[in-house]
Amino acid sequence: PMLLRRRYVVVDATGLIWDDPTVFPFSVAWTDLAAVSTDTATIHNYNSGDLNAVHLVLTPATHDFPAHHKQMAPYSDDHGNYVLKLGGQSGARDEIGQAVQRFAPQLWQGQTERSRRIGLS
């Protein structure tokens, strides 16, 4: 049997909260961030249909961010950002984007979409 593990992202006036049952939950204040964006990679597969991988990308405001947010270390990338996997639902991407634009519009950097094809054409 497969159990569903839901991840929750709560966005409010103070920042965002990440609640994932596989790791410790954490929160990040808007003042700790320089930018927020989403990234969607779509794989077009002619055999099984399209698959999406949606990510929330957080860019720290200062160089000491890692020291204050040690629980986020597993999400760091090679560019100094923190990338949170949202799954395959583009609706979640849109809702989070709208919430960030409402509560921290100065941080919102928009959505990036990439795609590639696999399978027979």
N, CA, C and O atoms as a GROMACS GRO file, in nm:
protein
  484
    1PRO      N    1   0.082  -0.120   0.000
    1PRO     CA    2   0.000   0.000   0.000
    1PRO      C    3   0.086   0.126   0.000
    1PRO      O    4   0.194   0.130   0.059
    2MET      N    5   0.037   0.225  -0.066
    2MET     CA    6   0.107   0.352  -0.072
    2MET      C    7   0.031   0.455   0.009
    2MET      O    8  -0.090   0.471  -0.006
    3LEU      N    9   0.101   0.524   0.095
    3LEU     CA   10   0.040   0.628   0.176
    3LEU      C   11   0.068   0.764   0.115
    3LEU      O   12   0.178   0.790   0.067
    4LEU      N   13  -0.031   0.849   0.117
    4LEU     CA   14  -0.016   0.984   0.064
    4LEU      C   15   0.042   1.074   0.171
    4LEU      O   16  -0.009   1.079   0.283
    5ARG      N   17   0.146   1.143   0.138
    5ARG     CA   18   0.208   1.238   0.230
    5ARG      C   19   0.188   1.377   0.172
    5ARG      O   20   0.247   1.411   0.069
    6ARG      N   21   0.109   1.455   0.237
    6ARG     CA   22   0.080   1.589   0.187
    6ARG      C   23   0.180   1.690   0.241
    6ARG      O   24   0.217   1.688   0.358
    7ARG      N   25   0.222   1.778   0.153
    7ARG     CA   26   0.304   1.892   0.191
    7ARG      C   27   0.212   2.013   0.195
    7ARG      O   28   0.124   2.029   0.110
    8TYR      N   29   0.234   2.098   0.294
    8TYR     CA   30   0.154   2.220   0.304
    8TYR      C   31   0.245   2.341   0.300
    8TYR      O   32   0.351   2.343   0.362
    9VAL      N   33   0.203   2.440   0.225
    9VAL     CA   34   0.270   2.569   0.224
    9VAL      C   35   0.167   2.671   0.269
    9VAL      O   36   0.061   2.686   0.208
   10VAL      N   37   0.198   2.740   0.377
   10VAL     CA   38   0.111   2.845   0.428
   10VAL      C   39   0.180   2.977   0.401
   10VAL      O   40   0.293   2.998   0.443
   11VAL      N   41   0.111   3.066   0.332
   11VAL     CA   42   0.165   3.198   0.299
   11VAL      C   43   0.077   3.302   0.368
   11VAL      O   44  -0.045   3.303   0.350
   12ASP      N   45   0.141   3.388   0.446
   12ASP     CA   46   0.064   3.494   0.513
   12ASP      C   47   0.146   3.623   0.516
   12ASP      O   48   0.249   3.632   0.450
   13ALA      N   49   0.101   3.720   0.592
   13ALA     CA   50   0.164   3.852   0.593
   13ALA      C   51   0.306   3.850   0.651
   13ALA      O   52   0.384   3.940   0.622
   14THR      N   53   0.340   3.750   0.730
   14THR     CA   54   0.472   3.747   0.793
   14THR      C   55   0.575   3.665   0.714
   14THR      O   56   0.695   3.688   0.728
   15GLY      N   57   0.529   3.570   0.633
   15GLY     CA   58   0.621   3.486   0.557
   15GLY      C   59   0.553   3.359   0.512
   15GLY      O   60   0.434   3.358   0.483
   16LEU      N   61   0.631   3.252   0.507
   16LEU     CA   62   0.571   3.125   0.466
   16LEU      C   63   0.614   3.013   0.560
   16LEU      O   64   0.721   3.018   0.622
   17ILE      N   65   0.527   2.914   0.569
   17ILE     CA   66   0.552   2.796   0.651
   17ILE      C   67   0.550   2.676   0.558
   17ILE      O   68   0.461   2.662   0.475
   18TRP      N   69   0.649   2.588   0.573
   18TRP     CA   70   0.659   2.464   0.497
   18TRP      C   71   0.634   2.350   0.595
   18TRP      O   72   0.707   2.335   0.693
   19ASP      N   73   0.533   2.271   0.568
   19ASP     CA   74   0.500   2.158   0.654
   19ASP      C   75   0.496   2.033   0.568
   19ASP      O   76   0.403   2.011   0.491
   20ASP      N   77   0.599   1.950   0.583
   20ASP     CA   78   0.614   1.828   0.507
   20ASP      C   79   0.630   1.715   0.609
   20ASP      O   80   0.720   1.722   0.692
   21PRO      N   81   0.547   1.611   0.604
   21PRO     CA   82   0.556   1.505   0.705
   21PRO      C   83   0.688   1.426   0.701
   21PRO      O   84   0.715   1.349   0.794
   22THR      N   85   0.768   1.443   0.597
   22THR     CA   86   0.894   1.368   0.589
   22THR      C   87   1.011   1.443   0.652
   22THR      O   88   1.117   1.384   0.672
   23VAL      N   89   0.994   1.572   0.682
   23VAL     CA   90   1.101   1.653   0.743
   23VAL      C   91   1.040   1.743   0.850
   23VAL      O   92   0.918   1.750   0.865
   24PHE      N   93   1.127   1.813   0.923
   24PHE     CA   94   1.078   1.908   1.021
   24PHE      C   95   1.016   2.028   0.950
   24PHE      O   96   1.072   2.077   0.853
   25PRO      N   97   0.901   2.075   0.996
   25PRO     CA   98   0.843   2.196   0.937
   25PRO      C   99   0.931   2.317   0.970
   25PRO      O  100   1.004   2.317   1.069
   26PHE      N  101   0.923   2.418   0.887
   26PHE     CA  102   0.998   2.541   0.913
   26PHE      C  103   0.921   2.661   0.860
   26PHE      O  104   0.829   2.647   0.780
   27SER      N  105   0.960   2.778   0.906
   27SER     CA  106   0.901   2.902   0.857
   27SER      C  107   1.012   2.997   0.815
   27SER      O  108   1.124   2.991   0.866
   28VAL      N  109   0.980   3.084   0.722
   28VAL     CA  110   1.074   3.184   0.673
   28VAL      C  111   1.000   3.317   0.667
   28VAL      O  112   0.893   3.328   0.606
   29ALA      N  113   1.056   3.419   0.731
   29ALA     CA  114   0.998   3.553   0.728
   29ALA      C  115   1.031   3.619   0.594
   29ALA      O  116   1.137   3.594   0.536
   30TRP      N  117   0.940   3.703   0.546
   30TRP     CA  118   0.964   3.774   0.420
   30TRP      C  119   1.092   3.856   0.430
   30TRP      O  120   1.164   3.872   0.331
   31THR      N  121   1.123   3.909   0.548
   31THR     CA  122   1.242   3.992   0.565
   31THR      C  123   1.371   3.913   0.546
   31THR      O  124   1.477   3.972   0.525
   32ASP      N  125   1.365   3.780   0.554
   32ASP     CA  126   1.482   3.695   0.533
   32ASP      C  127   1.507   3.663   0.386
   32ASP      O  128   1.608   3.602   0.351
   33LEU      N  129   1.415   3.704   0.299
   33LEU     CA  130   1.423   3.668   0.158
   33LEU      C  131   1.446   3.789   0.068
   33LEU      O  132   1.397   3.899   0.097
   34ALA      N  133   1.520   3.767  -0.040
   34ALA     CA  134   1.541   3.871  -0.141
   34ALA      C  135   1.448   3.850  -0.260
   34ALA      O  136   1.415   3.945  -0.330
   35ALA      N  137   1.405   3.725  -0.283
   35ALA     CA  138   1.320   3.694  -0.398
   35ALA      C  139   1.250   3.561  -0.377
   35ALA      O  140   1.299   3.472  -0.307
   36VAL      N  141   1.131   3.549  -0.441
   36VAL     CA  142   1.053   3.426  -0.443
   36VAL      C  143   1.002   3.406  -0.585
   36VAL      O  144   0.956   3.501  -0.648
   37SER      N  145   1.012   3.283  -0.635
   37SER     CA  146   0.961   3.253  -0.768
   37SER      C  147   0.918   3.106  -0.772
   37SER      O  148   0.940   3.031  -0.677
   38THR      N  149   0.856   3.069  -0.881
   38THR     CA  150   0.824   2.928  -0.903
   38THR      C  151   0.889   2.884  -1.033
   38THR      O  152   0.912   2.964  -1.124
   39ASP      N  153   0.918   2.756  -1.039
   39ASP     CA  154   0.980   2.697  -1.157
   39ASP      C  155   0.904   2.569  -1.189
   39ASP      O  156   0.884   2.484  -1.102
   40THR      N  157   0.862   2.556  -1.314
   40THR     CA  158   0.791   2.436  -1.356
   40THR      C  159   0.865   2.372  -1.472
   40THR      O  160   0.890   2.437  -1.574
   41ALA      N  161   0.899   2.246  -1.456
   41ALA     CA  162   0.960   2.169  -1.565
   41ALA      C  163   0.854   2.072  -1.614
   41ALA      O  164   0.803   1.990  -1.538
   42THR      N  165   0.820   2.081  -1.742
   42THR     CA  166   0.722   1.992  -1.802
   42THR      C  167   0.793   1.897  -1.898
   42THR      O  168   0.865   1.940  -1.987
   43ILE      N  169   0.770   1.770  -1.877
   43ILE     CA  170   0.825   1.669  -1.967
   43ILE      C  171   0.709   1.619  -2.052
   43ILE      O  172   0.613   1.561  -2.001
   44HIS      N  173   0.719   1.642  -2.182
   44HIS     CA  174   0.616   1.597  -2.276
   44HIS      C  175   0.653   1.455  -2.320
   44HIS      O  176   0.754   1.433  -2.386
   45ASN      N  177   0.569   1.362  -2.282
   45ASN     CA  178   0.593   1.222  -2.317
   45ASN      C  179   0.479   1.176  -2.406
   45ASN      O  180   0.363   1.178  -2.366
   46TYR      N  181   0.513   1.136  -2.527
   46TYR     CA  182   0.411   1.096  -2.623
   46TYR      C  183   0.339   0.968  -2.582
   46TYR      O  184   0.227   0.942  -2.626
   47ASN      N  185   0.403   0.887  -2.499
   47ASN     CA  186   0.344   0.760  -2.459
   47ASN      C  187   0.253   0.771  -2.337
   47ASN      O  188   0.144   0.713  -2.335
   48SER      N  189   0.296   0.845  -2.236
   48SER     CA  190   0.219   0.848  -2.111
   48SER      C  191   0.162   0.985  -2.076
   48SER      O  192   0.098   0.999  -1.972
   49GLY      N  193   0.182   1.085  -2.158
   49GLY     CA  194   0.129   1.218  -2.130
   49GLY      C  195   0.231   1.307  -2.060
   49GLY      O  196   0.341   1.263  -2.029
   50ASP      N  197   0.192   1.431  -2.037
   50ASP     CA  198   0.282   1.529  -1.977
   50ASP      C  199   0.296   1.509  -1.827
   50ASP      O  200   0.201   1.473  -1.758
   51LEU      N  201   0.417   1.533  -1.778
   51LEU     CA  202   0.447   1.529  -1.636
   51LEU      C  203   0.505   1.664  -1.595
   51LEU      O  204   0.592   1.718  -1.663
   52ASN      N  205   0.457   1.718  -1.483
   52ASN     CA  206   0.508   1.845  -1.433
   52ASN      C  207   0.586   1.824  -1.304
   52ASN      O  208   0.553   1.738  -1.224
   53ALA      N  209   0.689   1.904  -1.286
   53ALA     CA  210   0.762   1.912  -1.160
   53ALA      C  211   0.764   2.059  -1.122
   53ALA      O  212   0.832   2.140  -1.185
   54VAL      N  213   0.689   2.094  -1.017
   54VAL     CA  214   0.672   2.233  -0.976
   54VAL      C  215   0.758   2.258  -0.852
   54VAL      O  216   0.757   2.178  -0.758
   55HIS      N  217   0.832   2.370  -0.853
   55HIS     CA  218   0.920   2.405  -0.742
   55HIS      C  219   0.896   2.549  -0.698
   55HIS      O  220   0.868   2.637  -0.779
   56LEU      N  221   0.908   2.571  -0.568
   56LEU     CA  222   0.907   2.705  -0.511
   56LEU      C  223   1.053   2.740  -0.484
   56LEU      O  224   1.123   2.666  -0.414
   57VAL      N  225   1.099   2.853  -0.539
   57VAL     CA  226   1.239   2.891  -0.528
   57VAL      C  227   1.250   3.014  -0.438
   57VAL      O  228   1.191   3.118  -0.464
   58LEU      N  229   1.328   2.999  -0.330
   58LEU     CA  230   1.348   3.107  -0.233
   58LEU      C  231   1.492   3.154  -0.241
   58LEU      O  232   1.585   3.074  -0.234
   59THR      N  233   1.511   3.285  -0.256
   59THR     CA  234   1.644   3.343  -0.261
   59THR      C  235   1.668   3.421  -0.132
   59THR      O  236   1.593   3.513  -0.102
   60PRO      N  237   1.770   3.385  -0.056
   60PRO     CA  238   1.796   3.453   0.071
   60PRO      C  239   1.835   3.600   0.052
   60PRO      O  240   1.891   3.638  -0.050
   61ALA      N  241   1.803   3.679   0.153
   61ALA     CA  242   1.836   3.821   0.150
   61ALA      C  243   1.979   3.848   0.195
   61ALA      O  244   2.040   3.946   0.153
   62THR      N  245   2.034   3.761   0.280
   62THR     CA  246   2.168   3.784   0.334
   62THR      C  247   2.251   3.657   0.330
   62THR      O  248   2.198   3.547   0.316
   63HIS      N  249   2.381   3.675   0.342
   63HIS     CA  250   2.473   3.560   0.339
   63HIS      C  251   2.464   3.473   0.465
   63HIS      O  252   2.510   3.359   0.463
   64ASP      N  253   2.408   3.525   0.574
   64ASP     CA  254   2.398   3.445   0.696
   64ASP      C  255   2.267   3.367   0.707
   64ASP      O  256   2.238   3.308   0.811
   65PHE      N  257   2.188   3.366   0.600
   65PHE     CA  258   2.062   3.291   0.597
   65PHE      C  259   2.081   3.144   0.638
   65PHE      O  260   2.004   3.094   0.719
   66PRO      N  261   2.182   3.074   0.583
   66PRO     CA  262   2.197   2.932   0.620
   66PRO      C  263   2.217   2.910   0.770
   66PRO      O  264   2.171   2.810   0.824
   67ALA      N  265   2.285   3.001   0.837
   67ALA     CA  266   2.309   2.986   0.980
   67ALA      C  267   2.179   3.000   1.060
   67ALA      O  268   2.165   2.939   1.166
   68HIS      N  269   2.085   3.079   1.010
   68HIS     CA  270   1.959   3.102   1.079
   68HIS      C  271   1.849   3.003   1.037
   68HIS      O  272   1.745   2.993   1.102
   69HIS      N  273   1.872   2.930   0.930
   69HIS     CA  274   1.772   2.837   0.876
   69HIS      C  275   1.837   2.702   0.844
   69HIS      O  276   1.829   2.654   0.731
   70LYS      N  277   1.901   2.645   0.943
   70LYS     CA  278   1.974   2.518   0.923
   70LYS      C  279   1.885   2.405   0.876
   70LYS      O  280   1.930   2.316   0.803
   71GLN      N  281   1.759   2.407   0.917
   71GLN     CA  282   1.666   2.301   0.878
   71GLN      C  283   1.637   2.302   0.728
   71GLN      O  284   1.581   2.206   0.675
   72MET      N  285   1.672   2.409   0.659
   72MET     CA  286   1.648   2.420   0.516
   72MET      C  287   1.766   2.371   0.431
   72MET      O  288   1.758   2.371   0.308
   73ALA      N  289   1.873   2.330   0.494
   73ALA     CA  290   1.994   2.288   0.421
   73ALA      C  291   1.966   2.185   0.312
   73ALA      O  292   2.026   2.194   0.205
   74PRO      N  293   1.877   2.086   0.333
   74PRO     CA  294   1.853   1.988   0.226
   74PRO      C  295   1.794   2.047   0.099
   74PRO      O  296   1.795   1.982  -0.006
   75TYR      N  297   1.742   2.168   0.106
   75TYR     CA  298   1.677   2.230  -0.009
   75TYR      C  299   1.768   2.327  -0.084
   75TYR      O  300   1.726   2.386  -0.185
   76SER      N  301   1.891   2.346  -0.037
   76SER     CA  302   1.980   2.442  -0.103
   76SER      C  303   2.028   2.388  -0.237
   76SER      O  304   2.047   2.268  -0.255
   77ASP      N  305   2.048   2.481  -0.331
   77ASP     CA  306   2.099   2.441  -0.462
   77ASP      C  307   2.238   2.501  -0.484
   77ASP      O  308   2.293   2.565  -0.394
   78ASP      N  309   2.293   2.482  -0.601
   78ASP     CA  310   2.429   2.529  -0.631
   78ASP      C  311   2.438   2.679  -0.654
   78ASP      O  312   2.547   2.733  -0.668
   79HIS      N  313   2.323   2.748  -0.657
   79HIS     CA  314   2.321   2.892  -0.685
   79HIS      C  315   2.288   2.976  -0.562
   79HIS      O  316   2.268   3.097  -0.573
   80GLY      N  317   2.281   2.913  -0.445
   80GLY     CA  318   2.250   2.985  -0.323
   80GLY      C  319   2.102   3.000  -0.295
   80GLY      O  320   2.063   3.068  -0.200
   81ASN      N  321   2.018   2.936  -0.377
   81ASN     CA  322   1.873   2.939  -0.356
   81ASN      C  323   1.830   2.816  -0.278
   81ASN      O  324   1.908   2.723  -0.256
   82TYR      N  325   1.704   2.818  -0.237
   82TYR     CA  326   1.643   2.703  -0.170
   82TYR      C  327   1.522   2.663  -0.254
   82TYR      O  328   1.433   2.744  -0.279
   83VAL      N  329   1.520   2.537  -0.296
   83VAL     CA  330   1.420   2.488  -0.390
   83VAL      C  331   1.332   2.385  -0.320
   83VAL      O  332   1.379   2.278  -0.280
   84LEU      N  333   1.203   2.418  -0.307
   84LEU     CA  334   1.107   2.332  -0.241
   84LEU      C  335   1.020   2.264  -0.345
   84LEU      O  336   0.960   2.331  -0.429
   85LYS      N  337   1.013   2.132  -0.342
   85LYS     CA  338   0.935   2.056  -0.440
   85LYS      C  339   0.787   2.061  -0.403
   85LYS      O  340   0.749   2.022  -0.292
   86LEU      N  341   0.705   2.108  -0.496
   86LEU     CA  342   0.561   2.118  -0.474
   86LEU      C  343   0.484   2.002  -0.538
   86LEU      O  344   0.364   1.991  -0.519
   87GLY      N  345   0.552   1.918  -0.613
   87GLY     CA  346   0.484   1.808  -0.680
   87GLY      C  347   0.453   1.842  -0.824
   87GLY      O  348   0.522   1.923  -0.886
   88GLY      N  349   0.348   1.782  -0.876
   88GLY     CA  350   0.316   1.798  -1.018
   88GLY      C  351   0.197   1.885  -1.047
   88GLY      O  352   0.154   1.893  -1.162
   89GLN      N  353   0.142   1.950  -0.948
   89GLN     CA  354   0.020   2.028  -0.968
   89GLN      C  355   0.049   2.174  -0.998
   89GLN      O  356   0.097   2.248  -0.912
   90SER      N  357   0.019   2.216  -1.120
   90SER     CA  358   0.042   2.356  -1.155
   90SER      C  359  -0.055   2.449  -1.084
   90SER      O  360  -0.027   2.568  -1.071
   91GLY      N  361  -0.167   2.398  -1.037
   91GLY     CA  362  -0.262   2.479  -0.961
   91GLY      C  363  -0.200   2.529  -0.831
   91GLY      O  364  -0.224   2.643  -0.791
   92ALA      N  365  -0.120   2.445  -0.766
   92ALA     CA  366  -0.051   2.486  -0.643
   92ALA      C  367   0.045   2.600  -0.674
   92ALA      O  368   0.056   2.695  -0.596
   93ARG      N  369   0.115   2.590  -0.786
   93ARG     CA  370   0.207   2.695  -0.827
   93ARG      C  371   0.135   2.828  -0.841
   93ARG      O  372   0.183   2.931  -0.793
   94ASP      N  373   0.020   2.826  -0.906
   94ASP     CA  374  -0.056   2.949  -0.929
   94ASP      C  375  -0.108   3.008  -0.798
   94ASP      O  376  -0.103   3.129  -0.779
   95GLU      N  377  -0.158   2.923  -0.710
   95GLU     CA  378  -0.211   2.972  -0.582
   95GLU      C  379  -0.101   3.032  -0.495
   95GLU      O  380  -0.120   3.137  -0.434
   96ILE      N  381   0.013   2.967  -0.489
   96ILE     CA  382   0.124   3.020  -0.411
   96ILE      C  383   0.174   3.150  -0.471
   96ILE      O  384   0.205   3.245  -0.399
   97GLY      N  385   0.183   3.154  -0.603
   97GLY     CA  386   0.224   3.279  -0.670
   97GLY      C  387   0.132   3.394  -0.638
   97GLY      O  388   0.179   3.505  -0.611
   98GLN      N  389   0.003   3.371  -0.640
   98GLN     CA  390  -0.094   3.476  -0.607
   98GLN      C  391  -0.080   3.520  -0.462
   98GLN      O  392  -0.090   3.639  -0.432
   99ALA      N  393  -0.059   3.424  -0.372
   99ALA     CA  394  -0.045   3.458  -0.231
   99ALA      C  395   0.081   3.541  -0.206
   99ALA      O  396   0.078   3.637  -0.130
  100VAL      N  397   0.192   3.504  -0.269
  100VAL     CA  398   0.315   3.581  -0.252
  100VAL      C  399   0.295   3.722  -0.308
  100VAL      O  400   0.339   3.819  -0.247
  101GLN      N  401   0.229   3.734  -0.422
  101GLN     CA  402   0.203   3.866  -0.480
  101GLN      C  403   0.114   3.951  -0.388
  101GLN      O  404   0.126   4.073  -0.387
  102ARG      N  405   0.027   3.887  -0.314
  102ARG     CA  406  -0.061   3.960  -0.223
  102ARG      C  407   0.015   4.007  -0.098
  102ARG      O  408   0.000   4.122  -0.056
  103PHE      N  409   0.096   3.918  -0.039
  103PHE     CA  410   0.160   3.950   0.088
  103PHE      C  411   0.302   4.006   0.077
  103PHE      O  412   0.346   4.078   0.166
  104ALA      N  413   0.372   3.975  -0.030
  104ALA     CA  414   0.511   4.023  -0.047
  104ALA      C  415   0.539   4.051  -0.195
  104ALA      O  416   0.628   3.990  -0.254
  105PRO      N  417   0.463   4.144  -0.255
  105PRO     CA  418   0.479   4.168  -0.399
  105PRO      C  419   0.620   4.214  -0.437
  105PRO      O  420   0.664   4.192  -0.550
  106GLN      N  421   0.690   4.277  -0.346
  106GLN     CA  422   0.826   4.323  -0.374
  106GLN      C  423   0.925   4.208  -0.394
  106GLN      O  424   1.031   4.228  -0.452
  107LEU      N  425   0.890   4.090  -0.347
  107LEU     CA  426   0.978   3.974  -0.359
  107LEU      C  427   0.947   3.887  -0.480
  107LEU      O  428   1.032   3.810  -0.525
  108TRP      N  429   0.827   3.899  -0.534
  108TRP     CA  430   0.782   3.809  -0.640
  108TRP      C  431   0.860   3.829  -0.768
  108TRP      O  432   0.866   3.940  -0.822
  109GLN      N  433   0.921   3.721  -0.818
  109GLN     CA  434   0.999   3.725  -0.942
  109GLN      C  435   0.931   3.652  -1.057
  109GLN      O  436   0.987   3.642  -1.166
  110GLY      N  437   0.812   3.601  -1.033
  110GLY     CA  438   0.736   3.538  -1.140
  110GLY      C  439   0.759   3.389  -1.152
  110GLY      O  440   0.817   3.324  -1.064
  111GLN      N  441   0.709   3.335  -1.264
  111GLN     CA  442   0.714   3.192  -1.290
  111GLN      C  443   0.806   3.164  -1.408
  111GLN      O  444   0.804   3.234  -1.508
  112THR      N  445   0.884   3.059  -1.393
  112THR     CA  446   0.968   3.012  -1.502
  112THR      C  447   0.914   2.877  -1.546
  112THR      O  448   0.883   2.791  -1.463
  113GLU      N  449   0.903   2.859  -1.677
  113GLU     CA  450   0.856   2.730  -1.729
  113GLU      C  451   0.956   2.678  -1.830
  113GLU      O  452   1.000   2.749  -1.921
  114ARG      N  453   0.991   2.551  -1.812
  114ARG     CA  454   1.082   2.483  -1.904
  114ARG      C  455   1.013   2.357  -1.952
  114ARG      O  456   0.929   2.301  -1.882
  115SER      N  457   1.046   2.313  -2.071
  115SER     CA  458   0.988   2.188  -2.120
  115SER      C  459   1.087   2.113  -2.207
  115SER      O  460   1.179   2.169  -2.266
  116ARG      N  461   1.063   1.982  -2.212
  116ARG     CA  462   1.140   1.897  -2.302
  116ARG      C  463   1.054   1.780  -2.342
  116ARG      O  464   0.954   1.750  -2.277
  117ARG      N  465   1.092   1.715  -2.448
  117ARG     CA  466   1.014   1.603  -2.501
  117ARG      C  467   1.094   1.474  -2.489
  117ARG      O  468   1.215   1.471  -2.507
  118ILE      N  469   1.019   1.366  -2.458
  118ILE     CA  470   1.079   1.234  -2.465
  118ILE      C  471   0.981   1.143  -2.535
  118ILE      O  472   0.863   1.175  -2.543
  119GLY      N  473   1.026   1.032  -2.584
  119GLY     CA  474   0.939   0.940  -2.655
  119GLY      C  475   0.950   0.958  -2.805
  119GLY      O  476   1.032   1.036  -2.853
  120LEU      N  477   0.870   0.886  -2.877
  120LEU     CA  478   0.870   0.894  -3.023
  120LEU      C  479   0.790   1.012  -3.071
  120LEU      O  480   0.686   1.044  -3.014
  121SER      N  481   0.837   1.076  -3.175
  121SER     CA  482   0.762   1.190  -3.230
  121SER      C  483   0.692   1.152  -3.358
  121SER      O  484   0.624   1.235  -3.418
   0.00000   0.00000   0.00000
